[in-house]
Amino acid sequence: MNDEQSSNPLHGVTLSNVVERLVDYYGWEELGIRININCFKNDPSVKSSLKFLRRIPWARAEVENLYVSTFTHRGTSENV
């Protein structure tokens, strides 16, 4: 189990941190283009996005996949 967790790039990273880091990196407009969900397009906020993402598994998976592909594949896999 330790090996499984240590190889998981999302281990120890909260959903809030994922959203905040993506917003800092891409901005709301680009995030809404990359992941077509209304909480990123219409009056976006971290709070409303978290509420939506916690209820909708496919949307959360999209956000987590973007986080991993953005920050892990570019040599910046440190968890912030």
N, CA, C and O atoms as a printed pandas DataFrame, in Angstrom:
     atom_number atom_name residue_name chain_id  residue_number  x_coord  y_coord  z_coord
0              1         N          MET        A               1    0.823   -1.194    0.000
1              2        CA          MET        A               1    0.000    0.000    0.000
2              3         C          MET        A               1    0.864    1.254    0.000
3              4         O          MET        A               1    0.499    2.242   -0.636
4              5         N          ASN        A               2    1.973    1.243    0.679
5              6        CA          ASN        A               2    2.869    2.397    0.682
6              7         C          ASN        A               2    3.379    2.727   -0.707
7              8         O          ASN        A               2    3.430    3.895   -1.091
8              9         N          ASP        A               3    3.763    1.690   -1.475
9             10        CA          ASP        A               3    4.235    1.915   -2.837
10            11         C          ASP        A               3    3.132    2.495   -3.702
11            12         O          ASP        A               3    3.376    3.356   -4.547
12            13         N          GLU        A               4    1.906    2.009   -3.481
13            14        CA          GLU        A               4    0.773    2.496   -4.258
14            15         C          GLU        A               4    0.539    3.987   -3.999
15            16         O          GLU        A               4    0.336    4.759   -4.935
16            17         N          GLN        A               5    0.570    4.383   -2.733
17            18        CA          GLN        A               5    0.349    5.782   -2.385
18            19         C          GLN        A               5    1.503    6.670   -2.840
19            20         O          GLN        A               5    1.278    7.790   -3.298
20            21         N          SER        A               6    2.727    6.183   -2.719
21            22        CA          SER        A               6    3.864    7.017   -3.102
22            23         C          SER        A               6    3.928    7.232   -4.612
23            24         O          SER        A               6    4.515    8.210   -5.076
24            25         N          SER        A               7    3.334    6.333   -5.373
25            26        CA          SER        A               7    3.335    6.502   -6.826
26            27         C          SER        A               7    2.124    7.286   -7.319
27            28         O          SER        A               7    2.036    7.606   -8.504
28            29         N          ASN        A               8    1.191    7.599   -6.422
29            30        CA          ASN        A               8    0.004    8.364   -6.777
30            31         C          ASN        A               8    0.341    9.857   -6.710
31            32         O          ASN        A               8    0.599   10.375   -5.624
32            33         N          PRO        A               9    0.344   10.556   -7.850
33            34        CA          PRO        A               9    0.716   11.978   -7.837
34            35         C          PRO        A               9   -0.275   12.861   -7.084
35            36         O          PRO        A               9    0.038   14.009   -6.772
36            37         N          LEU        A              10   -1.460   12.343   -6.790
37            38        CA          LEU        A              10   -2.456   13.121   -6.058
38            39         C          LEU        A              10   -2.440   12.826   -4.554
39            40         O          LEU        A              10   -3.196   13.432   -3.794
40            41         N          HIS        A              11   -1.585   11.904   -4.130
41            42        CA          HIS        A              11   -1.522   11.560   -2.707
42            43         C          HIS        A              11   -1.117   12.789   -1.889
43            44         O          HIS        A              11   -0.081   13.405   -2.138
44            45         N          GLY        A              12   -1.947   13.125   -0.921
45            46        CA          GLY        A              12   -1.658   14.257   -0.054
46            47         C          GLY        A              12   -2.059   15.607   -0.612
47            48         O          GLY        A              12   -1.840   16.631    0.035
48            49         N          VAL        A              13   -2.641   15.630   -1.800
49            50        CA          VAL        A              13   -3.069   16.884   -2.422
50            51         C          VAL        A              13   -4.592   16.965   -2.319
51            52         O          VAL        A              13   -5.299   16.078   -2.798
52            53         N          THR        A              14   -5.087   18.020   -1.698
53            54        CA          THR        A              14   -6.529   18.166   -1.562
54            55         C          THR        A              14   -7.132   18.653   -2.877
55            56         O          THR        A              14   -6.445   19.233   -3.717
56            57         N          LEU        A              15   -8.419   18.405   -3.032
57            58        CA          LEU        A              15   -9.115   18.890   -4.220
58            59         C          LEU        A              15   -9.042   20.413   -4.291
59            60         O          LEU        A              15   -8.927   20.981   -5.377
60            61         N          SER        A              16   -9.106   21.056   -3.166
61            62        CA          SER        A              16   -8.982   22.510   -3.120
62            63         C          SER        A              16   -7.632   22.961   -3.677
63            64         O          SER        A              16   -7.566   23.915   -4.453
64            65         N          ASN        A              17   -6.558   22.278   -3.283
65            66        CA          ASN        A              17   -5.233   22.613   -3.799
66            67         C          ASN        A              17   -5.140   22.366   -5.299
67            68         O          ASN        A              17   -4.512   23.139   -6.023
68            69         N          VAL        A              18   -5.763   21.294   -5.763
69            70        CA          VAL        A              18   -5.765   20.985   -7.194
70            71         C          VAL        A              18   -6.417   22.124   -7.970
71            72         O          VAL        A              18   -5.849   22.621   -8.943
72            73         N          VAL        A              19   -7.602   22.535   -7.545
73            74        CA          VAL        A              19   -8.334   23.604   -8.246
74            75         C          VAL        A              19   -7.552   24.914   -8.173
75            76         O          VAL        A              19   -7.388   25.590   -9.188
76            77         N          GLU        A              20   -7.074   25.272   -7.003
77            78        CA          GLU        A              20   -6.346   26.533   -6.850
78            79         C          GLU        A              20   -5.086   26.567   -7.717
79            80         O          GLU        A              20   -4.781   27.586   -8.336
80            81         N          ARG        A              21   -4.372   25.471   -7.757
81            82        CA          ARG        A              21   -3.138   25.446   -8.554
82            83         C          ARG        A              21   -3.449   25.529  -10.047
83            84         O          ARG        A              21   -2.744   26.206  -10.795
84            85         N          LEU        A              22   -4.502   24.841  -10.478
85            86        CA          LEU        A              22   -4.890   24.919  -11.892
86            87         C          LEU        A              22   -5.345   26.329  -12.264
87            88         O          LEU        A              22   -5.024   26.822  -13.345
88            89         N          VAL        A              23   -6.081   26.967  -11.385
89            90        CA          VAL        A              23   -6.536   28.341  -11.641
90            91         C          VAL        A              23   -5.336   29.281  -11.702
91            92         O          VAL        A              23   -5.278   30.158  -12.564
92            93         N          ASP        A              24   -4.387   29.105  -10.801
93            94        CA          ASP        A              24   -3.174   29.942  -10.822
94            95         C          ASP        A              24   -2.401   29.748  -12.121
95            96         O          ASP        A              24   -1.854   30.703  -12.673
96            97         N          TYR        A              25   -2.357   28.525  -12.599
97            98        CA          TYR        A              25   -1.573   28.200  -13.785
98            99         C          TYR        A              25   -2.283   28.603  -15.078
99           100         O          TYR        A              25   -1.682   29.238  -15.945
100          101         N          TYR        A              26   -3.561   28.235  -15.209
101          102        CA          TYR        A              26   -4.302   28.464  -16.454
102          103         C          TYR        A              26   -5.207   29.695  -16.427
103          104         O          TYR        A              26   -5.410   30.334  -17.459
104          105         N          GLY        A              27   -5.745   30.029  -15.268
105          106        CA          GLY        A              27   -6.772   31.055  -15.178
106          107         C          GLY        A              27   -8.129   30.422  -15.445
107          108         O          GLY        A              27   -8.210   29.343  -16.032
108          109         N          TRP        A              28   -9.193   31.091  -15.018
109          110        CA          TRP        A              28  -10.542   30.533  -15.162
110          111         C          TRP        A              28  -10.940   30.348  -16.620
111          112         O          TRP        A              28  -11.528   29.329  -16.981
112          113         N          GLU        A              29  -10.624   31.324  -17.453
113          114        CA          GLU        A              29  -11.052   31.252  -18.854
114          115         C          GLU        A              29  -10.445   30.039  -19.562
115          116         O          GLU        A              29  -11.163   29.275  -20.207
116          117         N          GLU        A              30   -9.155   29.863  -19.448
117          118        CA          GLU        A              30   -8.487   28.723  -20.086
118          119         C          GLU        A              30   -8.932   27.403  -19.463
119          120         O          GLU        A              30   -9.068   26.401  -20.165
120          121         N          LEU        A              31   -9.156   27.395  -18.165
121          122        CA          LEU        A              31   -9.631   26.183  -17.502
122          123         C          LEU        A              31  -11.008   25.794  -18.032
123          124         O          LEU        A              31  -11.282   24.611  -18.235
124          125         N          GLY        A              32  -11.868   26.773  -18.255
125          126        CA          GLY        A              32  -13.188   26.519  -18.825
126          127         C          GLY        A              32  -13.130   26.021  -20.253
127          128         O          GLY        A              32  -14.023   25.297  -20.694
128          129         N          ILE        A              33  -12.103   26.394  -20.975
129          130        CA          ILE        A              33  -11.915   25.889  -22.340
130          131         C          ILE        A              33  -11.406   24.451  -22.293
131          132         O          ILE        A              33  -11.875   23.598  -23.047
132          133         N          ARG        A              34  -10.465   24.186  -21.426
133          134        CA          ARG        A              34   -9.873   22.844  -21.334
134          135         C          ARG        A              34  -10.846   21.819  -20.760
135          136         O          ARG        A              34  -10.866   20.667  -21.194
136          137         N          ILE        A              35  -11.649   22.237  -19.788
137          138        CA          ILE        A              35  -12.660   21.362  -19.183
138          139         C          ILE        A              35  -13.986   22.106  -19.257
139          140         O          ILE        A              35  -14.202   23.088  -18.546
140          141         N          ASN        A              36  -14.853   21.635  -20.112
141          142        CA          ASN        A              36  -16.100   22.335  -20.429
142          143         C          ASN        A              36  -17.169   22.072  -19.365
143          144         O          ASN        A              36  -18.081   21.267  -19.557
144          145         N          ILE        A              37  -17.028   22.777  -18.237
145          146        CA          ILE        A              37  -18.052   22.710  -17.203
146          147         C          ILE        A              37  -18.387   24.132  -16.771
147          148         O          ILE        A              37  -17.512   24.996  -16.693
148          149         N          ASN        A              38  -19.667   24.360  -16.492
149          150        CA          ASN        A              38  -20.152   25.706  -16.216
150          151         C          ASN        A              38  -19.515   26.348  -14.988
151          152         O          ASN        A              38  -19.367   27.570  -14.946
152          153         N          CYS        A              39  -19.138   25.558  -13.995
153          154        CA          CYS        A              39  -18.583   26.174  -12.784
154          155         C          CYS        A              39  -17.238   26.845  -13.057
155          156         O          CYS        A              39  -16.763   27.627  -12.233
156          157         N          PHE        A              40  -16.618   26.551  -14.202
157          158        CA          PHE        A              40  -15.390   27.236  -14.600
158          159         C          PHE        A              40  -15.672   28.400  -15.547
159          160         O          PHE        A              40  -14.789   29.222  -15.793
160          161         N          LYS        A              41  -16.874   28.477  -16.072
161          162        CA          LYS        A              41  -17.191   29.479  -17.091
162          163         C          LYS        A              41  -18.076   30.611  -16.596
163          164         O          LYS        A              41  -17.854   31.769  -16.952
164          165         N          ASN        A              42  -19.065   30.299  -15.791
165          166        CA          ASN        A              42  -20.049   31.292  -15.360
166          167         C          ASN        A              42  -19.842   31.661  -13.898
167          168         O          ASN        A              42  -20.132   30.868  -13.002
168          169         N          ASP        A              43  -19.339   32.864  -13.663
169          170        CA          ASP        A              43  -19.088   33.374  -12.315
170          171         C          ASP        A              43  -18.289   32.366  -11.487
171          172         O          ASP        A              43  -18.753   31.930  -10.434
172          173         N          PRO        A              44  -17.091   31.991  -11.954
173          174        CA          PRO        A              44  -16.325   30.931  -11.295
174          175         C          PRO        A              44  -15.757   31.348   -9.942
175          176         O          PRO        A              44  -15.384   32.501   -9.725
176          177         N          SER        A              45  -15.707   30.383   -9.057
177          178        CA          SER        A              45  -15.035   30.554   -7.774
178          179         C          SER        A              45  -14.556   29.183   -7.329
179          180         O          SER        A              45  -15.072   28.157   -7.771
180          181         N          VAL        A              46  -13.579   29.178   -6.465
181          182        CA          VAL        A              46  -13.067   27.913   -5.951
182          183         C          VAL        A              46  -14.179   27.206   -5.178
183          184         O          VAL        A              46  -14.360   25.997   -5.321
184          185         N          LYS        A              47  -14.918   27.945   -4.366
185          186        CA          LYS        A              47  -15.973   27.351   -3.543
186          187         C          LYS        A              47  -17.039   26.669   -4.388
187          188         O          LYS        A              47  -17.406   25.528   -4.108
188          189         N          SER        A              48  -17.544   27.343   -5.414
189          190        CA          SER        A              48  -18.591   26.735   -6.255
190          191         C          SER        A              48  -18.036   25.560   -7.051
191          192         O          SER        A              48  -18.739   24.576   -7.282
192          193         N          SER        A              49  -16.784   25.662   -7.469
193          194        CA          SER        A              49  -16.168   24.569   -8.216
194          195         C          SER        A              49  -16.014   23.335   -7.337
195          196         O          SER        A              49  -16.295   22.220   -7.777
196          197         N          LEU        A              50  -15.576   23.524   -6.120
197          198        CA          LEU        A              50  -15.409   22.392   -5.210
198          199         C          LEU        A              50  -16.743   21.714   -4.922
199          200         O          LEU        A              50  -16.823   20.487   -4.876
200          201         N          LYS        A              51  -17.776   22.502   -4.731
201          202        CA          LYS        A              51  -19.107   21.944   -4.472
202          203         C          LYS        A              51  -19.544   21.066   -5.639
203          204         O          LYS        A              51  -20.045   19.961   -5.432
204          205         N          PHE        A              52  -19.357   21.545   -6.852
205          206        CA          PHE        A              52  -19.727   20.787   -8.043
206          207         C          PHE        A              52  -18.855   19.543   -8.200
207          208         O          PHE        A              52  -19.374   18.447   -8.412
208          209         N          LEU        A              53  -17.549   19.703   -8.097
209          210        CA          LEU        A              53  -16.625   18.594   -8.334
210          211         C          LEU        A              53  -16.778   17.473   -7.310
211          212         O          LEU        A              53  -16.527   16.310   -7.626
212          213         N          ARG        A              54  -17.180   17.802   -6.108
213          214        CA          ARG        A              54  -17.377   16.769   -5.085
214          215         C          ARG        A              54  -18.635   15.944   -5.358
215          216         O          ARG        A              54  -18.756   14.822   -4.868
216          217         N          ARG        A              55  -19.559   16.486   -6.128
217          218        CA          ARG        A              55  -20.804   15.765   -6.435
218          219         C          ARG        A              55  -20.768   15.029   -7.765
219          220         O          ARG        A              55  -21.532   14.085   -7.962
220          221         N          ILE        A              56  -19.903   15.435   -8.679
221          222        CA          ILE        A              56  -19.901   14.903  -10.040
222          223         C          ILE        A              56  -18.570   14.196  -10.314
223          224         O          ILE        A              56  -17.573   14.850  -10.621
224          225         N          PRO        A              57  -18.553   12.865  -10.204
225          226        CA          PRO        A              57  -17.293   12.117  -10.329
226          227         C          PRO        A              57  -16.560   12.298  -11.660
227          228         O          PRO        A              57  -15.331   12.376  -11.669
228          229         N          TRP        A              58  -17.274   12.365  -12.772
229          230        CA          TRP        A              58  -16.577   12.490  -14.064
230          231         C          TRP        A              58  -15.864   13.833  -14.172
231          232         O          TRP        A              58  -14.776   13.921  -14.741
232          233         N          ALA        A              59  -16.482   14.880  -13.623
233          234        CA          ALA        A              59  -15.863   16.209  -13.686
234          235         C          ALA        A              59  -14.623   16.260  -12.789
235          236         O          ALA        A              59  -13.600   16.837  -13.157
236          237         N          ARG        A              60  -14.731   15.653  -11.618
237          238        CA          ARG        A              60  -13.574   15.600  -10.722
238          239         C          ARG        A              60  -12.423   14.844  -11.382
239          240         O          ARG        A              60  -11.267   15.257  -11.285
240          241         N          ALA        A              61  -12.740   13.744  -12.047
241          242        CA          ALA        A              61  -11.712   12.963  -12.734
242          243         C          ALA        A              61  -11.034   13.796  -13.819
243          244         O          ALA        A              61   -9.816   13.726  -13.983
244          245         N          GLU        A              62  -11.808   14.578  -14.555
245          246        CA          GLU        A              62  -11.240   15.449  -15.590
246          247         C          GLU        A              62  -10.267   16.461  -14.983
247          248         O          GLU        A              62   -9.181   16.684  -15.518
248          249         N          VAL        A              63  -10.656   17.061  -13.883
249          250        CA          VAL        A              63   -9.815   18.058  -13.217
250          251         C          VAL        A              63   -8.544   17.401  -12.680
251          252         O          VAL        A              63   -7.447   17.936  -12.843
252          253         N          GLU        A              64   -8.691   16.256  -12.048
253          254        CA          GLU        A              64   -7.519   15.561  -11.516
254          255         C          GLU        A              64   -6.582   15.120  -12.640
255          256         O          GLU        A              64   -5.362   15.201  -12.494
256          257         N          ASN        A              65   -7.137   14.659  -13.753
257          258        CA          ASN        A              65   -6.304   14.259  -14.895
258          259         C          ASN        A              65   -5.548   15.450  -15.471
259          260         O          ASN        A              65   -4.378   15.327  -15.832
260          261         N          LEU        A              66   -6.208   16.599  -15.559
261          262        CA          LEU        A              66   -5.526   17.792  -16.055
262          263         C          LEU        A              66   -4.400   18.199  -15.107
263          264         O          LEU        A              66   -3.314   18.572  -15.549
264          265         N          TYR        A              67   -4.661   18.126  -13.824
265          266        CA          TYR        A              67   -3.638   18.446  -12.826
266          267         C          TYR        A              67   -2.415   17.544  -12.998
267          268         O          TYR        A              67   -1.282   18.023  -13.044
268          269         N          VAL        A              68   -2.654   16.247  -13.091
269          270        CA          VAL        A              68   -1.554   15.287  -13.213
270          271         C          VAL        A              68   -0.796   15.515  -14.515
271          272         O          VAL        A              68    0.435   15.534  -14.523
272          273         N          SER        A              69   -1.527   15.687  -15.616
273          274        CA          SER        A              69   -0.844   15.867  -16.903
274          275         C          SER        A              69   -0.101   17.201  -16.970
275          276         O          SER        A              69    0.932   17.299  -17.632
276          277         N          THR        A              70   -0.609   18.208  -16.302
277          278        CA          THR        A              70    0.030   19.522  -16.323
278          279         C          THR        A              70    1.283   19.556  -15.464
279          280         O          THR        A              70    2.324   20.049  -15.897
280          281         N          PHE        A              71    1.187   19.041  -14.266
281          282        CA          PHE        A              71    2.274   19.226  -13.314
282          283         C          PHE        A              71    3.207   18.030  -13.169
283          284         O          PHE        A              71    4.331   18.189  -12.693
284          285         N          THR        A              72    2.779   16.856  -13.562
285          286        CA          THR        A              72    3.643   15.693  -13.439
286          287         C          THR        A              72    4.478   15.482  -14.688
287          288         O          THR        A              72    5.659   15.150  -14.580
288          289         N          HIS        A              73    3.917   15.659  -15.845
289          290        CA          HIS        A              73    4.617   15.393  -17.088
290          291         C          HIS        A              73    5.575   16.500  -17.494
291          292         O          HIS        A              73    6.285   16.371  -18.491
292          293         N          ARG        A              74    5.601   17.574  -16.742
293          294        CA          ARG        A              74    6.509   18.680  -17.059
294          295         C          ARG        A              74    7.650   18.767  -16.068
295          296         O          ARG        A              74    8.365   19.767  -16.010
296          297         N          GLY        A              75    7.815   17.705  -15.285
297          298        CA          GLY        A              75    8.926   17.690  -14.340
298          299         C          GLY        A              75    8.680   18.494  -13.075
299          300         O          GLY        A              75    9.617   18.793  -12.335
300          301         N          THR        A              76    7.435   18.842  -12.824
301          302        CA          THR        A              76    7.098   19.604  -11.630
302          303         C          THR        A              76    6.109   18.821  -10.781
303          304         O          THR        A              76    5.029   19.318  -10.463
304          305         N          SER        A              77    6.468   17.621  -10.422
305          306        CA          SER        A              77    5.534   16.735   -9.716
306          307         C          SER        A              77    5.456   17.000   -8.220
307          308         O          SER        A              77    4.719   16.302   -7.524
308          309         N          GLU        A              78    6.173   17.964   -7.708
309          310        CA          GLU        A              78    6.101   18.231   -6.279
310          311         C          GLU        A              78    4.695   18.673   -5.924
311          312         O          GLU        A              78    4.056   19.409   -6.675
312          313         N          ASN        A              79    4.227   18.228   -4.795
313          314        CA          ASN        A              79    2.879   18.575   -4.345
314          315         C          ASN        A              79    2.935   19.884   -3.601
315          316         O          ASN        A              79    3.666   20.034   -2.622
316          317         N          VAL        A              80    2.162   20.821   -4.073
317          318        CA          VAL        A              80    2.129   22.146   -3.451
318          319         C          VAL        A              80    0.804   22.331   -2.760
319          320         O          VAL        A              80    0.559   23.381   -2.166
